[in-house]
Amino acid sequence: MSEATINEICEALGATIHVRGDFDRPVERAAVGDLLSFVMGSDSDEAAWVTIQTHLNVAAVAVLKDIPLIIIASGRDPMPDLKDRCEKENITLITAAPSMYGICLVLGRLGLEG
């Protein structure tokens, strides 16, 4: 199993950074999903989470699962309250232009497992 730092992931995706958390924190896997209950019930602890959801409840799930990086796909912008909560919880919040699938391809090339 490989790992990549949050900084390496952001650079590989050409991401827009909305909230800068711990950029040196390593991530070993990715979680992908828009259904919050699915992510809560999956093995997504400490993963990079790829979603198109942009609302406040995304941060609540990230806190519950100790997810250090939320990647919003398809260039969507996060809601202001999501940015505020991620700032408070030290969660990196980024937007990337590719689709969820495209982001997963990049994460796979970095060696992250799903």
Phi, psi and omega per residue, in radians:
M1 nan 2.312 3.098
S2 -1.734 2.956 3.050
E3 -2.460 2.788 3.077
A4 -2.425 2.566 3.062
T5 -1.335 2.813 3.084
I6 -1.037 -0.680 3.103
N7 -1.045 -0.785 3.130
E8 -1.088 -0.682 3.114
I9 -1.126 -0.805 -3.137
C10 -1.050 -0.765 3.140
E11 -1.140 -0.755 -3.113
A12 -1.107 -0.549 -3.122
L13 -1.570 -0.176 -3.037
G14 1.042 0.727 -2.951
A15 -1.326 2.685 2.919
T16 -1.574 2.185 -3.085
I17 -1.668 2.095 3.112
H18 -1.690 -0.671 3.085
V19 -2.398 2.248 -3.110
R20 -1.754 1.887 3.063
G21 -1.591 -2.418 3.121
D22 -1.445 1.659 -3.060
F23 -1.202 -0.308 3.140
D24 -1.593 -0.078 -3.105
R25 -1.209 2.263 3.106
P26 -1.386 2.584 3.080
V27 -2.216 2.347 -3.095
E28 -1.824 -0.328 -3.083
R29 -2.615 2.974 3.139
A30 -2.158 2.622 3.006
A31 -2.112 2.450 -3.111
V32 -2.284 2.218 3.084
G33 2.944 2.656 3.112
D34 -1.915 -0.262 3.104
L35 -1.499 1.914 -3.008
L36 -1.040 -0.679 3.134
S37 -1.138 -0.564 3.076
F38 -1.137 -0.803 3.132
V39 -1.125 -0.701 3.118
M40 -1.098 -0.622 -3.087
G41 -1.569 -0.042 -3.096
S42 -1.715 3.055 3.111
D43 -1.483 1.139 -3.061
S44 -1.869 0.126 -3.126
D45 -0.960 2.295 3.065
E46 1.071 0.431 -3.129
A47 -1.683 2.887 2.887
A48 -1.454 2.254 -3.056
W49 -1.876 2.153 3.118
V50 -1.806 2.210 -3.092
T51 -2.676 2.930 2.935
I52 -1.913 -0.017 3.114
Q53 -1.224 2.472 -3.056
T54 -2.235 0.169 -3.020
H55 -1.723 2.986 -3.035
L56 -0.984 -0.619 -3.075
N57 -1.093 -0.368 3.075
V58 -1.061 -0.730 3.129
A59 -1.129 -0.658 3.131
A60 -1.073 -0.738 3.102
V61 -1.169 -0.714 3.130
A62 -1.065 -0.695 3.100
V63 -1.144 -0.803 -3.128
L64 -1.032 -0.685 -3.057
K65 -1.747 0.145 -3.109
D66 0.900 0.815 3.108
I67 -1.525 2.062 -3.062
P68 -1.524 -0.180 -3.038
L69 -2.496 2.123 3.031
I70 -1.895 2.171 3.126
I71 -1.953 1.987 3.092
I72 -1.602 2.125 -3.044
A73 -1.493 2.964 3.029
S74 1.069 0.439 3.061
G75 1.202 0.264 -3.124
R76 -1.262 2.557 3.130
D77 -1.660 2.412 3.112
P78 -1.266 2.661 3.048
M79 -1.201 2.618 -3.128
P80 -0.996 -0.657 -3.130
D81 -1.204 -0.502 3.050
L82 -1.182 -0.760 3.101
K83 -1.058 -0.769 -3.132
D84 -1.060 -0.782 -3.114
R85 -1.198 -0.684 3.104
C86 -1.112 -0.675 3.076
E87 -1.057 -0.809 -3.128
K88 -1.096 -0.641 -3.061
E89 -1.661 0.034 -3.134
N90 1.066 0.718 3.098
I91 -1.802 2.222 3.078
T92 -1.248 2.292 -3.139
L93 -2.187 2.088 -3.116
I94 -2.306 2.804 3.002
T95 -2.084 2.421 3.064
A96 -2.252 2.536 -3.073
A97 -1.202 -0.629 -3.084
P98 -1.110 2.833 3.014
S99 -1.150 3.025 3.086
M100 -1.015 -0.741 3.120
Y101 -1.071 -0.811 3.135
G102 -1.063 -0.693 3.092
I103 -1.120 -0.740 3.128
C104 -1.074 -0.644 3.081
L105 -1.056 -0.770 3.126
V106 -1.115 -0.786 -3.139
L107 -1.100 -0.663 3.090
G108 -1.110 -0.721 3.097
R109 -1.114 -0.492 3.080
L110 -1.362 -0.136 3.105
G111 1.689 0.088 3.118
L112 -1.325 2.456 3.066
E113 -1.665 2.823 -3.139
G114 -1.830 nan nan
